[in-house]
Amino acid sequence: MATKPGERRLQILQTLAEMLETPKGEKITTAALAAKLECSEAALYRHFASKAQMFEGLIEFIEQSLFSVINQITSEETEGFKQIELIIGLLLRFAQKNRGMTRVLIGDALVNENERLQTRINALLDKVEAAMKQALRIAATQENLKPDADFGALANLLRCYVVGRWEQYARSGFTREPLTQWPQQWPMLYFACLSQSGAPGA
């Protein structure tokens, strides 16, 4: 049975993501992708104008997957620090379940690809950082942080923690899982944030 165009596009992206899961991380060519799908390269280009467009499809999937949940977290959870905990947990869990996507998120899979792809990933991570910064502002209104705390620096610290865990996961050949030690490390991050708080007038 012939697949619908949308289904075939999804199949191509799923196969690309699977190929990115190899720890050695060889550069993926359209020829190798076509061979994996048992089709011609010309067949791939009927659905995507270029390999860069295929990677853009993966980045769009990552963005939609993450922000549909982040938006849900920020709309349903009122406590700022709880929002932070849930957002970081989501980011670590997503990477652990999607090895190939992790290599896209850290830019490893984008080396020698179109530079606009890394720009898009940078923008995605900036949006994540902005969501965490807003959660920290909420924590301040709830008197868990000083109103003059450096929300930008804290949000960036939390972003770097997440990206570091992603990097470790990919560089270890997917053996050092992002969620390992998360229950122990969240209290450490929490208290690092709390160190920005103090008694009134302190």
C-alpha positions in Angstrom: 0.0 0.0 0.0 1.2 3.5 -0.9 1.8 5.8 2.1 0.4 9.3 2.2 2.9 12.1 1.7 2.7 13.2 5.3 3.2 9.6 6.5 6.3 9.2 4.3 7.8 12.5 5.5 7.3 11.3 9.1 8.9 7.9 8.2 11.9 9.7 6.7 12.4 11.8 9.8 12.0 8.8 12.1 14.6 6.9 10.2 17.0 9.9 10.2 16.5 10.1 14.0 17.2 6.4 14.4 20.4 6.7 12.3 21.6 9.5 14.6 21.4 7.1 17.6 24.7 5.4 16.6 27.2 6.4 19.2 30.0 6.7 16.7 28.1 9.4 15.0 29.2 9.0 11.4 28.0 11.8 9.0 24.7 10.8 7.6 24.4 11.1 3.8 21.2 11.1 1.8 22.5 8.0 0.0 22.7 6.1 3.4 19.3 7.4 4.4 17.8 6.3 1.1 19.4 2.9 1.4 18.0 2.5 4.9 14.5 3.4 3.6 15.0 1.2 0.6 14.2 4.0 -1.8 16.1 6.3 -4.2 17.6 9.7 -3.2 15.2 11.2 -5.7 12.3 9.8 -3.7 13.7 11.6 -0.6 13.8 14.9 -2.5 10.2 14.6 -3.4 9.4 15.1 0.3 12.3 17.4 1.4 14.1 19.9 -0.8 17.4 19.2 1.0 19.0 17.3 3.9 19.0 20.6 5.8 15.2 20.6 5.5 15.1 17.1 7.0 17.0 18.3 10.0 14.7 21.3 10.2 11.8 18.8 10.4 13.5 17.1 13.4 14.1 20.5 15.1 10.4 21.4 14.6 9.4 18.1 16.1 11.7 18.7 19.1 10.4 22.2 19.6 6.7 21.2 19.4 7.3 18.2 21.7 9.0 20.3 24.4 7.0 23.5 24.3 3.6 21.7 24.3 4.6 20.3 27.7 6.4 23.4 28.9 3.3 25.6 28.2 1.2 23.0 30.0 3.5 23.2 33.0 3.6 27.0 33.2 -0.2 27.2 32.8 -1.1 24.5 35.4 1.6 24.8 38.0 1.6 28.0 40.0 4.7 27.5 42.1 7.8 28.9 40.4 10.4 26.5 41.7 8.1 23.5 40.9 7.8 24.8 37.3 11.7 24.8 37.2 11.8 21.2 38.5 9.2 20.0 36.0 10.8 21.8 33.0 14.3 20.4 33.8 12.9 16.9 34.4 11.1 17.1 31.0 14.3 18.2 29.2 16.3 15.3 30.7 13.6 12.7 30.1 13.1 13.8 26.5 16.8 13.4 25.8 16.9 10.0 27.5 14.0 8.7 25.3 15.3 10.3 22.1 18.9 9.6 21.6 19.1 10.9 18.0 17.3 14.1 19.0 19.9 14.6 21.8 22.7 14.7 19.2 20.7 17.4 17.3 20.1 19.4 20.5 23.8 19.5 21.4 24.7 20.3 17.8 26.8 17.2 17.3 24.6 16.0 14.5 24.7 19.4 12.8 28.5 19.7 12.3 29.2 20.4 8.6 25.4 20.9 8.0 23.8 24.2 7.1 24.7 26.8 9.7 21.0 27.9 10.0 20.3 24.7 11.8 22.6 25.5 14.7 21.0 29.0 14.8 17.6 27.4 15.2 18.8 25.1 18.0 20.3 28.1 19.7 17.0 29.9 19.4 15.2 26.9 20.8 17.5 26.8 23.9 17.1 30.5 24.4 13.3 30.0 24.6 13.8 27.2 27.2 16.1 29.5 29.2 13.5 32.3 28.9 10.8 30.0 30.3 13.0 29.1 33.3 13.8 32.8 33.8 10.1 33.5 34.0 9.6 30.7 36.5 12.3 32.2 38.6 10.6 35.6 38.5 7.4 33.8 39.7 9.4 32.3 42.5 10.5 35.8 43.5 6.9 37.0 43.7 6.2 34.0 46.0 9.1 35.3 48.2 11.3 32.2 47.5 13.9 34.5 45.8 14.9 38.0 46.4 13.3 40.4 44.0 16.7 41.6 42.9 18.1 38.1 42.4 20.0 37.7 39.1 17.3 35.7 37.3 19.2 35.7 34.0 22.3 34.2 35.6 20.3 31.5 37.4 18.3 30.6 34.3 21.6 30.3 32.3 23.1 28.1 35.1 20.1 25.7 34.9 20.3 25.7 31.1 24.0 24.8 31.3 23.2 21.9 33.7 20.7 20.4 31.2 23.0 20.8 28.2 25.9 19.3 30.2 23.8 16.3 31.0 22.8 15.9 27.3 26.5 16.2 26.3 27.5 13.6 28.8 24.8 11.2 27.5 25.8 11.6 23.9 29.6 11.5 24.5 29.3 8.4 26.7 27.7 6.5 23.8 24.4 6.9 25.6 25.4 5.0 28.7 25.4 8.0 31.2 21.7 8.6 31.2 20.5 12.2 31.9 18.0 11.2 34.6 20.7 9.4 36.6 21.3 11.3 39.9 18.6 13.8 39.0 16.7 13.2 42.3 19.9 13.9 44.2 21.0 16.9 42.0 17.7 18.8 41.9 18.0 19.7 45.7 21.5 20.9 45.0 20.3 23.2 42.1 17.4 24.3 44.3 19.7 25.4 47.1 22.0 27.1 44.6 19.0 29.1 43.6 18.0 29.7 47.2 21.4 31.1 47.9 20.2 34.1 46.0 17.5 34.6 48.6 17.8 36.2 52.0 15.9 37.7 54.9 14.3 41.1 54.2 16.9 43.8 54.5 19.8 41.3 54.4 
